[in-house]
Amino acid sequence: MKLVPQTSPYIRKNVSVARMMGDVIVALIPITLFAMIYNGWGGIYVILLSLGVMLFFELLINMFIKWPKDMKIKELFTKEGFSKVKATYTINNFLAPIISALIFALIMPANSSPYVVICGAAFGIIVGKMLFGGLGQNIFNPAAAGRIFVLICFGSKIGEANVSNVDATLGATPLGEVVKNGMNSMIFDLGDLFLGNGIGGALGEGCKLLILVGAIYLFARRSADLRSALSYFLSFAVVMLIAVVSFYGRYETGNIAKMWAYQLLSGGAIFAAVFMITDPVTSPTTKFGRVAFGAIAGCMTAMIRVIGAYPEGAAFSILIANMMAPALDYFMRGKPNTYTWKQCLGLGIALVVVCCIVSASVMGGWF
């Protein structure tokens, strides 16, 4: 038997990378179709622009990264030269940018300025991915990187064709009113939030039911890690519950259960839990690492939403967690790939500390 040294992750199931990425695309189809039908051309051109830009730059830069040795550029226009370049591509070089492009488009508002979409998609694929070496080597989620780039550089231009207020600009319209007037300022019905009826914000913040349909498909096919998704959403839910209870304790107004449900269904937390935090490339490779990774991002999302400057913090929190993923893998190096009571205790203490910070901020009126 020949032993072949190989770095992690180690695949323990008969699943190819292409099949996993294909499953993600299938899972994204329901919410993508909903965004296109519900928003019309305002949503269609955002998705098409994102797809075109990311596919173009992925293939262009990958072509130069894997350019055949001793081959001149003019040979590309010959049959033999084209065959050499074609041989460097795989189906993964098409599926990966399609996933990134769909996710980026779905975390952008409809009717965003075309040049903003182009700049964000280009930044996400070039700086967020190809700069690190391309497929499987990036440390940041390309879609989240592109979204934060346009938020910082073109914040006033995002969604300007719809409305000009701050919550539409930041892509979290149901949350904007909450930030301005308090947690009991619920301008949408919970059923409308769940079904995406009449709400603004990003394209992927629409029908939560369709997002959950995609989630069931992904997890049933074992093409996404359930641990990261659950730890992200549960930690987010716990911190938001503490924030809502603290708000009620201070003002004694509103319905706690309804305020909490409104926070869970608003914004992009559910979408991020299903399609962004589960990205296997930018996640840790160990069991506890992925649980901690999701918990870090979930807590950061809640903290940014409650006491930060933006009504939504999913993209920010995922990029911050991406930076911590290598440290989590380093922490688990040489240790059994399992859970211990010390790890769970440490994670629980960290969650309690975050809850205390959020509670103190809400009770003190700092948000």
N, C-alpha and C positions, 0 to 999 in steps of 0.2 A: 504494500500500500504506500502510495506517494503522498507525503504531507505537503500541502501548499500553504505558505503563510499568507494570510489575508486579514486586512483590517475590518473592523465592524462597519456597518451592521451585518449580522449573520442571518440569512433567510432560513427559517425553519419550516416553511410551508411551500407548497408547489404553486407559487404565484410569481408571475413575471412582472417587471416594472411596467411594461407596456399595458398589461392587463389591468394593473392597478390604476394607471393614469386614464385608461379608457373608462373604467368604472367611475372615476371622478367626473369626467366629462358627461357621462350618462346621468349622474346624480345632479349635475348642474343644469341640465336641460329644462326641467320643469320650472324652476325659478327664472331662468333666462327667458323662456317663452312668455312667462307671465309678465316680465319686465318689458319685453318688446310689444306685446299686445296691449298692455295697460297704458304704457307711455307713448305708444305710437312711434313716429319717426324720431322723436326726442330721445327715446331709449335705443332705437335701432342703430342710429348712426354712432352713438357712443360705443356700442358693442362692436360694430364693424370696424370702426377706426382703431380701437384697441387691438382687435385681432390682427388687422393688417400691419400695424406698426410692430407689434411684438414678434410676429412671424417673420417679418422682413429682417429685423435686426438680429434675431436669433440665428437665422440662416446665414446672413451676411458675415457676422462676426465669427460664427463657428467655421465658416469656410476658410477664413484666414488663420484661425487657430490650428485647424487640421489640414492646412494646405500641403499637398504632397511635396516631398523634397525634390529639389532640382526641376520643378515644373514651373515654366514661365507663364505669365498671365495670358499671353496670346494663345497658349495651348488650350485654355479653357473653352475656346470657341471651336475646338476640333472634337470629333467624336470620341477619340481616345482620351483627351484631356477631361472632357465632361464626365466620362465614365469613372476616371480616377477620383474626381471631386465627389461624384455621386456616391462612390463607395464609402466615403467617410461619414455619410449620413445614415441614421437609423430612424425608425418610426418614432422613437422617443424625442428626436429633435423637432418633431412636428406636434406631438401630443403635449409636451411640457409647456411650450409657449401658448398653446391654445388654452390650457388650464389657467395660466397666469393672466392671460388677456381677459378671459371671462370673469375671473374673480376681480380683477382691477376694474373692469367696466361695471360690475355689480356693486362695487363700493363707491362708485361715482354717482352723483345725481343726474337725472335726465336733463337734457338740454344744456349740459355743460359746454362751454365754448370749445369748438373743435381743436384749436391750437393747444388748449389746456389738456385735453385728452391725449393728443399726440405727444406733448412734452412729458406728461406723466407716464404714459406707456413706454416711451423711449428711455426715460430715466430708470424705470423699474427693471427693464430687461437688460439695459447696458450696464448701469452702475450696480443695481441690486443683484444681478446674476452673472452676466458675461464677464464683468471685470474680475470676478473671482475664479474664472476658469470654465464657466459654462455649466452644463447639465450635471447636477449632483454635487457641485462644489461650492455653491453659494451659501452664505451663512444667514442672509436676510431673505424674508419672504418678498419676492419681486413686486407683487401686487400692493402689499402694504407700504413698501418703500416708495413706489410711484405715487400712491395716494397721499402720503405725508409730504412728499416733495411738492405736489401741486397745492396742497393745503397751505404750506408755508409760503410758497412763491406766488401763487395765483388765487389766494383765498377769496378775494372779492369777485373773481370771475367765475367761480364754480356755481353752477345752477342759476346764473344771473338771468337767464331767459325765463325762469319761472317766477321767482320773487326775489327781492333784494334784502330780506332781513337776515339776521345772523344765523338762525337755525337752518335755513335752507343752504346758506353758504357753507356751513359745516357739515351738511349732509345728515342731519338728525332732527328733522322738523318736529316730531312728537316730543322730543326732549327739550327743544328750545324754550317752550313755554314753561316747562318745569324749572329750568335754570333761572328764568327771569322772575317767575312768580311763586316758586315753591313747589314742593313735591305733591301737594294736593291740587295743583293746576293741571288737571287731566282733560285735554281738549278733544280726545278721541275715545270712542267706545272700545272696550277690550276686544270685542268681537271683530271690530273693524281693524284693529291692530293685528290680530291673529290672521285675518284673511287678506290684509293689505288693501282694504277698501277706503280710498280717499285720503291716504296718508302720503306725506312727502318724504323727503330724505333720499338716501341712496337707492339705486335700482334694486339691490338685493335685500333691502329692508321691507319689501312688500309682503307677500303672502308667506307667513311663517309655516303654514300647513305644508306648502310645497317644499320648503327647506327641510322639514322633518321627513317628508317622503324621500327626498334625496339622502337624508341621514340614514334612514332605515335600510335603503339599498346599499349604501357604502358599508355600513357595519355588518350587514348580513353577508356581504361578499368578502368581508375582512380586508377591505382595501383602505381602511382608515383605522387609526388607533382609538378605541373607545375610551381608554384611560385619559388621554390628553383632553378629549372633548368633555368628558364628565367632570374632571377636576377643574377645568376652566369654568364651565357653567355653574357648577355647584359652589365654587369659591366666590364667583361673582354674585350668585344668588344670596349667599350667606352675608356677605359684606353689605349688599344692598338692603337686606332685611334689617340689619343693624342700623343702617342709615335712616330707613323709613321709621323704625321704632323710635329712634332718637329724635327725629323730626316731630313725631306725634307727641313724644314726651315733652318737647319744648313748647309746641303750639296747641296741642290737644285739639287738633282739627283734622278732618278727613277720615277715610276708612283705610286702616293699615293694610288689610289683605288686598284691597283694590289698588292702593298706591304701589305696593310691592309688585303685583302682577303687571301693572302699567310699566314699571321700570324693566321688568324681565322681557316684556314683549316689544318695548320700544328700542329703537336704534339697531345696531348690527351685531349684538352679542350672540344671538342664536346662529346667525350666518357665520360669524367668526369661529364659533365653537365647532361647527360642522366642517367648514371648508378651508379655514386658515390655520387654526392651531394644530390641525392634524397633518400638516405638511411634513412628510417623513424626512425630507432633506434638511430642513432647518430645525428639527426637533432633536432632543437627546436620543440616545440609542438604548438606554436601560429602562427597566420598568419603573423604578422609583423616579428616575430622571424625568420621565414623561409626565408622571403625576405632579411632580414639583414644578415642572415647566408650565403645565396648564394652570396650576394654582397661582403661580406668579403672575401670569398674564391676566387671569380672572380678577385677582385682587387689584392689579394696576388699572384695569378697565373700570372697575367700580370707583376707585379713588379718583381717577381723572374725571369721571362723570360727576361725582359728588362734590369734590373740593378743588378740581382743576379749572383751567380756563376754557375748556371745551365741553360741550354737552355730550360728546361721544369720544371714547378713548380706545376702541378696539384695535385700530391699526397701530397707534402709538404703543400700546401694551404688548402687542405681538413682536414689534421690532425690539423692544427692551428685553423681552423674554428670549428672542433669538440671540442676543448678545450674551445671555447667561447660559445658553445651551452647552457650549464647550466646557464651561466651569462645572456644570452638573455632571457631564460625562467624566471629567477629571476627578471629581469627588467620588464617583463610583468605581474608579479604576482599581482593579485588583480585588474588588468586593463581590460577593455573590449577587447575581442579578435577580434580587428578590426584595421584599420589604422587611424591615426590622422595626421593633417597637421604638427604637431611638429615632429612626428616620421619621416615623409617623408622629412621634411626640414633638420633634423639632418643627415639622410642618404645621402641626396644630398650634404650637406656641406662636409661630410667625403669623398665622391666621388671626389669632386672638389679638396680637399687637396691632395688626392692620385694622381690625374691627374697633379697637379702642381709639385709634387715631381718627377714624372716620366718625365715630360717635362723638368724640370731643370736638371735632370740627363742626359738626352739625349742631350740637348743643350750644356751642360757643358762637354760632352764627358766622363762621368764617367762610362759608361757601356761597 
